Amino acid sequence: MHIWIGGILSDTDTTGRTRATHVFLLLMLTQLFVMAAEANTQDFSALMILMQEWGIRPPSWVGSDPCAEGWEGIDCSNSRVTSIMLASRGLTGQLPSAIQLLSELEILNLSFNKGLTGPLPTSLGNLTKLVYLVLAGCSFSGAIPGTIGSLEQLFYLDLNNNRLSDQIPPSIGSLSNLNYLDLTGNKLNGYIPVSSGTTPGLDMLHNAEHFHLGGNLLSGKVPPELFTSKMVLKHLILDNNNLTGRIPSTIGNVQTLLTVRLDRNSLSGHVPSSLNNLSNMAELHLSNNKLTGPMPNLTGMDLLYYVDMSNNTFDVSDVPDWFSTLQSLTTLMMENTGLQGRVPQALFSFSNLQTVVLRNNHLNGLLDIGTIYSDQLQLIDLENNLILNLTQSGGSNYTLILLGNPICDKTNMEKKYCIVSRSDSSYSMPPSNCAPVACSSGEVLSPNCKCAHPFKATLVVLFVSFSNLGNFSYYTALQASLMQSFHSYNLPVDSVSVSYPTWSSSYYLQLMLEVFPSGEDRFNETGASALASVLSNQTLPRPDYFGPYIVEFYYGKSGGSNKALVIGAAVGGSALLILVALVGVYAFQHKRKAHEPWSRSIPLVRWPFITQKKQTWISNISGSVPQLKGARLFSFEELMKYTNCFSEANDIGSGGYGKVYLGILPAGQMVAIKRAKRESMQGGIEFKAEVELLSRVHHKNLVSLVGFCLEQDEQMLVYEYAPNGNLRDSLSDNFFVNFQLIKWENLKWETYPHQIP
C-alpha cells in the first residue's frame, strides 16, 4: 500500500528506520514552513484584504511592512498592528471577516464612512484585545453579533447612527470593562436585556458610565433588574423608543446618575418616589409619555438645571413647592401636565433661569414676575391657561406669551403678549473685526479673517444645560474646547466656528461646525480623517453646558488607488533552499517509482462522482469510497465565495504545487486553500489517498485538513489557517540538526502537509 505524506512517497511495509526518517522530514519541514513567517505577515495580509474590499489605497500604503513604513491610519507595537483609524475616508463595501487576522488590534475606528454597509462580521469577537470599537456614522445593518461579548478588554463601544436592527445582544453584559455604550440612532428592537441565570445582561456593566440607547425601536418595559447600587452610571438615555410600563423604582439605586432621558416613549403609571434619591441629578426628561398619578416630588434635588415633564396625564395638582426651591434651574418645561393655581414669583428670581414653558395647563389668577428676575431670562410661555392679571417691571427683555388666557380679552392689555411670537433663537458668529474680504468660490472667511475651505460637520448634542440658544458665550466656550482638543493631537487647525443652533425633531441640539486649516486653504485626506477621528471621541473635554454629541457628516471618497498589493511568498536562506532541494529529490525518486503501476489517465471527474442533488460518494473504477475523518467536501462555487473569487488580495503564498489562498468560512473560521496547478495535479487514486491520509493526521505541529474540492478540473485542499509563529523558538535540539546557517529573518512563507514543490 502506498500513501502520500507531504509529497514524500512512503511504503507502509518498509523498515521502522525508513518510516522514522519520513516522519522526521515531515515534522521538520512543517516546523520550518508553518512557523517561519514574520510577525506582521498576517497583519499585512489582513490589511490587503481590507483594502481590496473598501476600494482604497492611501498613498502611504506601500511596501509590505505597515509598521516599519508608517502606513497612514495604522499604529503598531512590537511589529504588530494595534490601531486602525480611518474615519471619514470614503470607505465603501463591507467589513470583511478577515479583520480577525489583526489579533493584536486595540483600536478600530472606521466612523463616518457612509459607504460601509452590510452586517458586522461575527469574527469581530476574535479581536480579544480590542479596547475601542468606533463604527459611528456608517451604514452597517443587520444584528449586532453576539460574539461582541467576547471582547473582554473593550472600554468604548460606539455604533451610533447606523442601520443596525434586531435585539441588543445580551452578551454585551459580559464586557466587564465597558465604560461607554452608544447605540443611538439605529433600528434596534426588542427588550433591554438583563441577566438571568447564566445569560448576561446590561445590568452586569458595573463600570459603565454611559448607556446611550436613544432613537431606536426598543420595546417592552424598562426592567427593574437593570439598575443596581453597584453601578456607576452617569447618563441613562433611552429617549425616542417604544418603551412601555412603569419607570422602575430601582432607578433610585443608581445615585451616580446625572442625566436621565426617558422622553418620547409610552411609559405609564406613577413616577416612583425613589427618583428623589438621585440628589446628583442635573437633567431630567420625562416628556411625551403616558405617565399618571401625582406630580413627581423633586424637592431636595437642588442640582437640577433642566426639567421637562411635558405632555403627560398627571393628576390635576397645585403648583408644587419645588418650583420655588430648585435654584439651579435654567429650564422648566411643564406643558400639559395638569397644573393649577398661581405661578410663584420666586421661580423667576433664580439667577440662571432662561426658559419657562407652562402652556396648556390650568394656571390662574395673578402672574407676578416681580422686579427681580434672572438677567438670562428669555422666554415665559403661559399660552392657554387662565391668567387674569399681570404684574411686571418695565423694560423687560424677555418674551412673554399669554395667548389663550382671559387676560388677553381685556381692552387695555398689551397686544404683544397675546400674539404668537414663539420662535427658536438663532445664533451665528458675533460680528468679527475682519475687513471685508471677497473669498473665492467655495471658500469661507474664518474667525481669523482667512479665506479657506473648512471641514464641515453637524454636532448633534444629546442634552444641554441651557435653552437660550441666542447666548453666544456657550458656543465660544465650545469652540475653545474643540481648539484645545485639536491642538493636543497636533492637528493643523487655525480656528473653529460653531453656529446656527436648532432643535431637532428628537429635541437634540444641532450645531453647524466649521474647522479651518492652518497654513493651507483646505485639509488634505490625512488631516480630514484625523479631525473626524478626534470628533468621534465623545470622552474629550467639553464645557459643562454640553452633554455628549454625535457627529453627522460625510467627507467624500478618498482619491487613493484601489489596486490591491499582491502578497509575495518567498523562501529565504540558502541553507533552507538546499534542504528543500534535497527533500525534493528524495521525494521525486520515490514518487516516480510509485507512479509506474498507477495510471494517471483516469479522468478526475470519474472519482469521486458528485451528484447535483447532494454530495454523494459513488464507487467506480478509480477506487473505493474514501474513508474520511472530519474532512468535508467543498464545491468550487463555495471556495470561490470564501476567497473573493481567488482574488490577489487573498493570495498568501505560492510554490511548485500551486497557490495558497486565505479563505473565510461562513462561521468565521479562517482556512488556507491550496489550489493545484494543472501540471501538478495527481491521479484520482493518488488524490483520494492523500485526502484519506490527511484527514487522519492530527498532531500539535500539523495543521488539520478541513476539506477538499475535486470539481471543474480542480484539485484543492482546505486546511486550518496556521497563524504565524517563531521558527527559532519552535525548533529544539531534539531535531538532531543544526539550523544556524538559516537566515531566520528571511523566512516568509508557510506550507502545509501536502505535496511540496
N, C-alpha and C positions, 0 to 999 in steps of 0.2 A: 504494500500500500504506500502511496506517495502523497505527501501533503506539502503545501507551501507555507512557510513562515518567513515573513519579512523579505520575501524574494529569494530565500535560500532553500533549495530543494533538500529534503531530508527523508531518509528511509527509516521507518519505524523499527525495522529489524536490524539496524546497524548496531555497532558496539556502543556501550554506555559512554565510552570516551568520545565518540563522534557526536552523540546526542548532546553531551555536555558542552562540546565545542560550539554546537549550533545555538544552544541556549545562551551561552556566554556572549556570542556575537550579537544575538538578538537584543539581549538586555543592554549590552554596551552601546549599541547603536541607538536604541531607544533613549537611553540617558543622554547621549550626545545630542540628538536632534530634537527631542521633545523639550529638553530643559535648556537649550543653548541660546534662546532668543534674548535680546537685550530687554532691559526692564520696561522701556517705553514703546516697544513694538506693538503691544496690544493696544495701548492708548492711541498710537498713531493710526492703527487700523480703524479704531472706532471713530476718530475724527474724520478720516476719509469717508467713512460710510455716512456720517452726519452731513458732510459737505456735499456728497453726491445727492442725498435726499433733499437738502434745502436749496440746492442750486446756487450756492455762493462759494466764493473763494476769496477771502480777504487778501489784499496784496502781500501781506507779510507771511501768509501761509505757504511758504516754500521750504524745500528740503524735507528731510524725513525725521527731524527731531523737533517737535513743537516746544520742547523745554529749552534746549540749548540755543535755538534760533529765535526765541522770543516771539512766538505767534501772538498776534493781536487777539485780546479777549481770553487768552489762555494763561493761567498761572500754574506753576509746578512746584513740587517739593521732592527732593531726592529722585529726580528724573521721572516722576510720575505726575500726571495731570491732576490737580486738586481743585481747579476752579475754571468754570466756563461762564463768561459774562458777555453775552451777545444781545443785549437789549436793543430794541428798535433798529435791527439790521435788515429789515425787509425779508426775513426768512420765510420760505414757503414750504409746504409739504407737511409731513408728519414727524413725530418724534420716534425714531426707529428703536426697536428693541435692543439694538447694538449699543445703546447708551450704557447698558450694564457692563460693558467691557471696561469702562472707566472706573475701576473698582476702588480707586483712592479719591474719588471726587468728593469734595466737601461743599462746594458752592455750584449751583446750576441756576443761572439767571438768563432766561430767554424771553423776558417780559416785553410787551408792546410790539410783538410781531404778529399782526393780524392774519398773516398768511399761514400761520401754523395751525393746522386743523387735525381732525381725526381723534381717535381715542388716545388716552395716556397709556403707554405700554405697561403691562404687569411687571416687566423687568426692572422698572424703577425701584421696586422693592429690594433689588440686589445691590443697590448703592448704599450699603450699610454704614458708610462713613459720612453720608450727606448731612450737613448742618443747616444749609439754607437752600430751599427749593422755591424759586420765584418764577412763576409762569403767568403772571398777571397780564391782562390786556391782550390775550391771544384769542384763538377761536377753537380751542380744544373742545371736543364733545364726548358724549358717552359718560359712562360711570367713572368715578374716581376709583382706581384699582385698590382692592383690599390689601394688596401687598405693600401698600404705602405704610402700613402699620409695622413693617419690619425695619423701618429707618430709625433705629433706636437713638441715634445721636441728633435727630432733627430738632432744631431750635425754632426755625422760622418757616412756616408753610403759607405761601400766598398764591392762591389760584383765582383771585378775583377777576370779574369781567371776562369770563369765557362762556362756553355754551354747555357746561357740564350738567348732566342730568342724573337721574336715579337717586338713590339714597346716600346720605353721608355714611361712609363705611365705618362700622363700629370699631374697626381695627385702629383708627386714629387714636382711640383711647389708650393704646399701648405706647404712645410716644411720650414717655415719661419726662423727657427733657423739653418738650414743646412749650414755647413761650408765646408765640404769635400764630394764631389760626385765622386766616382771612379767606373766606369762600364767598364773599359778597358778589352779587350781580351775576348769578348763574341760573340754572333751571333745576336746582336740586329739589327733590320732593321727599315725601315720606316723613317718618318721625325723626325727632332728635334722638340719637342713640345714647343709651345709658347702659351701664354694666349690669349683667345678670349672670350669676354663676361663673362659668368660665369665659363668657363673652364680654369683651371690654366695652367701654363707652366713654363719652366725653367727660363724665363725672370723675374719671380717673386722672384727668390732666391737672394735677395739683400744682404744677409750676406754670401753668398758662395764665397770662395776664390779659389776653385779648381773645374773645370769641366774636368774630365779625362774620355773621351769617345772614345779614340782611339782603333783601332784594332777590329772594328765591321763591320756591313754591312749597316750602316746608309746611306740613300739616300735623294735625293731632295736637295734643296738649304739650305744654312746657312741663317736662317730667319733674316731679318733686325731687327725684334722686339726682338731678343734675347739679344741685347746689349742696356743698358740704362746707363745714368750718375749716377744712384743710386747704381750701382753695385760696389763691391769691389774686383772683380775677379782678381786673380794673374796669374793663369795658365789656358789657354784655349787649350786643347789637343784634336784635332779632326782628327788626322792623321790616315792613313790606313783605310779609309772608302770608300763609293761610292758617295760622295757629289758632286753636280754639281752646275752650275750657278755662279754668281759673289760673290766675297767677299763683304759683305755689308759695305757701308761707315759708318754705325753706330758703327762699331767696334772702331772707333776713340773716341767714347764717354766714353769708359772704360779706363780711364787714369791710373788705378792701374795695368794694365796688365804688367807682367814681361816676360812671355813666351807665344808664340803663335806657335802651331804646326798644320798646315793645310796641311802638305805634304802628298803625295801619295793618292790623291783624283782625281777628274775630274773637278776641278774648272776652270772656264773660264772667259774671259773678262779682263778688266783693273784692276790692283790693285788700290784701292781707295787712293786718296791723303791724306785722313784723317788718314791713317796709321801713317803719320808723326807726328800726335798729341801725339803719345804714347812715350813720352820722357823718360819714365822709362823702356822701353823695353830693355831686356838683350839678348833675344834669339828669332830668327825669322826663322821659317821653312816653306817655300812655295814650295819646290821642287816637281817635278814629278806631275805636274798638266797640264792644258792646258791654262795657263794664257797668255794673249796677251797685245798689246799696249806698251806704253813706259816703259822703265826700272823704277821701283819704286824709288822715291827720298827719301833717308834715311838721308839726311843732318840734322844735329842737334840732331840725336838720338845717343848721344855720349856715352851712357851706353851699347850699343850693343857690345856683345863679340862673338856672334855666328850668322852667317847669311848664310842661304842655300836657294838659289832660283833656283837651277839647274833644267835642263830639262823642260823648258817652252818655249813658242814661242813668246817671247817679240820681239818688233821691233828691227831691227839692229841699234845699237847705239854705240857711243863712250864710252869709259870707263868713268863712272860718277865721279863727283868731290868727292863724299863721300868716294871713295876708298882711298883718301889721308887725310881724316879728322877723321875717326872713330878710335881713338887711343886706345880704349879698346879691339879692335878685337883680338881674339885668333884664330878664324877660319872663312875663307871666302870661300864658296863653290858656284861657279857660272858656273858650267859646262853647255855647250849647251844653252846659254842664248842670243846669237846674239851680243856679244861684239866685238868691233873692235878698232883699234888704239894701242897705246903703253900702257904698264902697268907702272903706276907711281912708281918711285923709292921710294917715301915716304911710300908706303904701307909696304915695307919690314923693315922699321925702327921702326914700332910700337913695343914697348917693350915686349908685351905679345903675339905677333904673333907666331903661331905654324904651321898652315896649310893653304896653298893657293892652291885651285883646280880651274883652269880656262880652262880646256881642252875642245876640240870640239867647239872652237869659231873662230873668225877671227882676233885675236890679231897679230900685225905685227911689223916690224921694229926692233929696238934695245931693248933687255931685259937688263936693267941696275939694278942689285941688289944692287950695291953700296958697300961701305966699312963698313958702319954701318948698321947692321941689328940685329934683335932680337936674343938673345942667346938661345931662346927657339924654334927657327925655325927648323922644322923637315922635311917639305915637300913643294916643289913648283912643281905643276903638270900643265904643259902647253902643254900636248900632243895634236897633231892635231890642230895646229894653223899655223901662217905664220911668225914665228920668223926668222929673218935673221942673227942677230948678238947677241953676249952675252958679257956683261962686269960684272966681279965679282972679289972679292978679293980672294987671295989664302987661303988655309987651311979651306975651308968651311966644316961644319959638318952636313949639311942638304942634303936631297935627291932632286935632280933636274931632272925632266923628260921632255925632249924635243922631244921625238919620234914623227915622223909625221910632223915635221917642216922643212922648206927648209934648215935651218942651219945644219941639220944632213947630208945633201948632200955634205958638204964641207969636203975635204980630211984631213984638219988639225983639225977638230972638235973632241974633246974627245968623244970616243965612249960610255963611261959610262953614258953620258946623253941621249944617243939615243937608249937605250935598255929598256925593261920593267923590272923595279926593284921594282915596287909598291907592297907593302905587308903591312898588319896590323902590327903595332908594338906589341911586346909581352913583358909582364912583369910578373915575379913571384917574390917571396920574395927575397930581396937582400941577398947576401951571409951572413950567420949567423956566430956567433962566437962559435957555438956549436962544441964540439968534435964529431968525427964520432961515431954514435950510431946505433946499429942494433936493430930496433924495431921489435916486434913480428908481426905475420900476422894480417893485417888489421889496425895496428896502424900507426900513422903518427907522425913525430917529430915536436913538436910545436915550435913557435918562442922563447920560453923559454927553449928549449932543453929538453923537456919531451915527452916521448912516450905516446900516448893516442889515443882513438877513437874519433875523432872530430865530432861535429854536423855539417852537411854539407848542404849547400843550394846554390842556384844561385840567385844573385841580378840582376834584370833587371831594369836598370836606364832609366827613360823615357826621360831625357835630361841631358846633362853635359855642363860645360862651356869650356871644353878643347877638343882637338882632338889628342894630343900627348899621346898615350896610354903607351908609354915607360917611362913616368915620374913617378917614384915610389913615389914621395912626395905626390901625390894626394891620393894614396891608404893607405899610412901610416897615413895620416890625417883621412881618413875614419875609419881605424882600431881603432885609438884612440877615435874617436867619439862613435863608437859602444861599446867599452870597458866601456866608461863612462856611456852609457845608461844601459848596463847590470848591472853594479855595483850600479847604482842608484835604481835598483829594487832588490838589494841584491842577485843577481844570482851568483852561484859559478863558475865564469869564470876565467881561468888562462891567456888566451891570445886569440888573433883573427888574422887570416890570410886572406887577400884579394888578389887574384891573377888571372892570366890568363884572362885578358880583351880581349873581342872580340866584334865586331859589329854584331848584329843580322840582319836578312833579313828586319826587320822593322826599322833598324837603331837605335836600342836601345843598350846601352852599357851593356854587360853581364859580370858579375864578379863571380868568384868562392869564396864562403865564407866558412871558416872553423873556428868553435868556439871550443876551447879546455877547458875541465873541470878542475876545481881546486880540488885537494885532492883525486880524483878518476880517473880511467882510461877511464870512459865514463859517460855520463849523464844518469840518470835514467829517467823514463817516465815523472815524475813531472818536472824535470829540462828541458827536451827537450820541453815539452809543454809550459813551461814558456818562454823559448827562442823564440819559434815560436810566442807567443802572443806579445812579445816585438817587434819582427821584423814586425809584422802586423800593427804596429802603424806608419803610414807614417808621422806623425807630430813630430816624435822625432828629436832632434837637429842633424844636419849633416853639414859637410863642405859646404861652398858656391859653391864649384866646382860641387856638385852633386844635381840634382833635385830629385823628389820623385822616389821611386823604388817599384817594386813589387817583390815578393819572389816566387820562384819555387822550391818546394821540396816535398817529401813525406817520412815521418819518419818511417812509418810502423804501424802495428796494435798493439794496446795495448794488453798486456798479461793478463789483468784482466778478471775475471769471467763475464760471461754474464747472469748469473742466476738472474732473477728479484726477488726483495723482494716482499712479499705479504703484502698488507696494512691491518692491523688488525682493526677491528671495535669493540669497547668496550664501555660499559656503566659504567660511574664512579659515585661513591657516593651512599651510602646506602639509603639515603632518596629518590633518584631518582628511585632506584630499587623497593622500597616499593610502590612508586607512580605508576610505571608501572604495578606492580603485581596487585594492587587494580583495576586499569582500565581494566587489562586483565580479571580478574574475572568477573567484571561487564559486559564486552563485551561478554564473553563466555556464561554467563547465558542467556542473551537475544538472542544471536546467536543460541543457542541450541533450544530455543523455536521456533524461526523463521524457523528453518530448517525442523521441523516436517511436515508442509504441503507441503514443496518443495522437490521434489525428486532430489537426486544428481546422479541418474542413467542415465540421458540423456547424451549420448556421446558428448564430447566437439566439435567434428568435425561437429556435426549437427547444431551448432549455433555459429557464422554465417557460412553459406556455401560460400566459396570463389572460384569463377571460376578461371581457369588457364589463361584465356584471359584478364580478368580485375578484379579488386577488386569490387565485387558487393554483396550487402546485399540481401539475399532472406529470406522471412518469412518462418518459419517452426514451428514445434511443440514446439520448445524451446522458442518461444517468437516472438513478432513483431519486425519490423525493428527498431533498436535503434535510438534515436534522439540525435545526437551529435552536439556539438558547438565547432568547432575549432580543435578537435582531429582528427588524421588521422590514417589509418591502415598501419602498417608496416609488411613486410614479415619477416619470420625467417631469410632468407638469408641476408636481409638488415641489421638487427640488429647484425648478425654475423660479417658483414663487419665493422660496426660502432664501434664495441667493440674489434676488433682484435681477433675474434673468442672467445669472452668471456674470454680473457686472464687474468691471475692473476694480471698482471700489471694494468688492468682496473678495478679490483675489489676494490670498495671503501667502502664497508660495507656489513653487513650480519645480519640476525635475524631469528626468527622462521618462517617467511613467505618465506624467500629465500635470495638471494644476490642482491646487487645493483652494477651495473657496470657503469663506466663512458663511454659515447659514444660521438663521434664527427660526426655530420651530414655533408653532402657534402658542405653545405653553411657555415660550421664552427661553427654552434651552438652546445654548449655543452648540453648534456642531461644525466639524471640519469635513467637507465633502471632497473626496479625491475623485477627480474626473479623468479617466484614462484617455490618452491619445490613441488615435486609430492604430498606429503601429505598435502600441504597447498592449493591446487587448489580448486576453487569453482565450483559449477554447472553452466550451461550455463546462466540461468536466473540471477543468482547472479552476475556473471561476467559482464553480459550486464548491469544490474542495476548500478553496480559500475562505469563502463565506462561512462554511461549516466550522472550520477551524477557528477563525477569528471570533465567531460568536461564542466560542467556548473558552477563549483565553481571558483570564482575569488575573491581574497582577497589579500591585500598587504602582509599579513603574511603567505600566502599559495603559494606553487609553483604550476604552472599550468600544467595540463595534456597536453602533446604534441600528444600522440597517444598510440597505444596498438598493441599487436600481439596475435593472437589466431590461432596457426598453429603448426603442428607436435607435438601435445600433449603438447604444451607450452602455458602458460599464462604469458604475460609480459605487464607491464605498463611503458610508456615512459614519464618522467617528464622533465620540465626545470631543469637544474642543479642549485642548490641553493648554491651560494658562501658562504664561511664561514663568520660567524658573531660573535658578542659578546653577549652571553646569558645574562650576568649581566645587560648590557645596554639595552637589548631588553625588559626585564621584568619590570613591574612597579607595583606600589601599587594597581592599578586597578584590578589586578588579584585576589585580596582578599585572598591571601595565602602567607605564609612566607616560602621562599626558602632558608633561611640562613643555613639550615643544609646541603645543597648540596655542595659538594667539586667541585667548579667551574673548576679548572684546570684539572680535570679528565674527563670532558665531551668531548668525542672524536668521536661522531657519529651523523649522520644526519638521518632523516626519512622524509617521505612524506605522504600526506593524503590518505593512503590506509590501508590495514589490518596490524595491529600492532602485533608483536609476543606476 
